[in-house]
Amino acid sequence: MAYTLGIDIGTYETKGVLVDEAGVIQAQAARGHEMLVPQPGWAEHRPEEDWWGDFVHVCKALLTESGFDPKDIKAIACSAIGPCMLPVDAEGIPLMNGVLYGVDGRAETEVRELTDRIGEDTIIARCGNALTSQSVGPKILWLKRNRPEIYAQTSHILTSTSFLVQRLTGEVVIDHYTAANFSPLYDIATQSWVEDLAGDILPLEKLPRLIWSNEIAGHITKNAAAQTGLAIGTPVTAGTIDAAAEAFSVGVDQPGDMMMMYGSTIFIILRAQSQVSDPRIWYAPWLFKGEHASMAGLATSGTLTHWFRDQIAQDLPKDTAFPALAEEAGTSPPGANGLLMLPYFSGERTPIHDVHAKGVIFGLNLTHTRGDMYRALIEGIAHGTRHVTDTFAELGQSPSRLLAVGGGTKNALWLQATSDITSIDQIVCEKTTGASYGDAFLAALAVGLVEREDISRWNPVAQTITARPNPAYDKAHGLFLKLYAQTKDIASQLT
């Protein structure tokens, strides 16, 4: 029997699976870590501990649990949060903490200055995306300006996945899907690094080599084998961002397929028929040459439920708090007895791209309960999600089918509220393991163990969440949008 290994580094947890040729999970392992917030608007991970340390721990746990001979593992793929920004020296040693994806807004000044200098229309035409907190290019420029001593020592700028691949194989590579987030350094027409838009950011030789996600990046080195227990010479793919691997894990493979990832953030990927460039959403080449994807993401989703548990529900045991809160919220009617919540606790990404946006709980009176507040939180995330799906619809990109995945799919209240508020049915597949399972499939694909269409056999449909449109939700959504518009200026003046 041949096996493939998939490991994913998430915002708060690393997960791994060993999977056989039929798609059956033979072993699973996980390890938690923290997101560091050294100051408001920043978000970081420790690459040695949270990325490589977690990878090694989970890999060893999988080998121990399964008892398999490492030589029977035919390929490895990893994914991780992204896009991140990590400077490393000539030996591949991190020079600072990894700067996380769009939840880190430290490069706001650089985003604005580069946009003014190059022009938003030019950036969108050449890079496919407006510059936002999700863009890596401005964060590299922030590094150059604010940490010049680190910038001077930098041999390469890596992202989270490319750091793992470099540790495993010695190769410095990045997949095109991830690279498209390095605006304004990646040209979508030539699918190459470019310096003519902003050559002062970084010499291009300090960026990783570009390859596709289904390509083999390299093979396990002697040193990596000693640390992980894997066999020397095992193929390792280029990998990708976690959300893309998660989308593939549930069969997002045909134009019109859309993934709704319920995790620390809501992340949406639409497998698009052609390139769609609009400043409100993101574009990238899909995992395979000649294919396209449109993306969107909220800044705080599952993270917000954790905040509520830790700050508002401290009386509940942590291991049973979420079911208890869902039960309390179930006693509150749709509309949460008149409460509205803006879920912008870390600013917001798509479609408003506002790093100054703030969380708001509006409409409180003395009759409201914790259940009302938790329902308003869930509905607030769902209204933010509808803001995104309505934007896709405006662009002629409504999904032909929507597949839900991630830990949040265990929250029936959240799933149903999202379908009801967006008026979109959701498909939930048998396995909601997520990105690590998608990694295992992509690894199998890279070495010829499976064909692309085999993912529907690996992970069949388990249930469908049917939308129940409610006029009260339509009214609430209009008020949700108005509440943001009317508090935006105030929020931007708060520290």
Buried (B, 14 or more C-beta within 10 A) or exposed (E): EEBBBBBBBBBBBBBBBBBBBEBEBBBBBBBEBEBBBEEEBBBBBBBBEBBBBBBBBBBBBBBEEBEBEBEEBBBBBBBBBBBBBBBBEEEBEBBBBBBBBBBBBBBBEBBEBBBEEBEEEEBBEBBBBBBBBBBBBBBBBBBBEEBEEBBEBBBBBBBBBBBBBBBBBBBBBBBBBBBBBBBBBBBBEEBEBBBEBBEEBBEEEBBBEBBBBBEBBBBBBEEBBEBBBBBBEBBBBBBBBBBBBBBBBBBBBEEBBBBBBBBBBBBBBBBBEEBBBBBBBBBBBBBBEEBBBBBBBBBBBBBBBBBBBEEBBEEBEEEEBBEBBBEBBEEBEBBBBBBBBBBBBBBBBBBBBBBBBBBBBBBEEEEBBBBBBBBBBBBBBBBBBBBBBBBBBEBEBBBEBBBBBBBBBBBEBBBBBBBBBBBBBBBBBEBBBBBBBBBBBBBBBBBEBBEBEBBEEBBEBEEBBEBEEBEEBEEBBEBBBEBBEEBBEEBEEEE
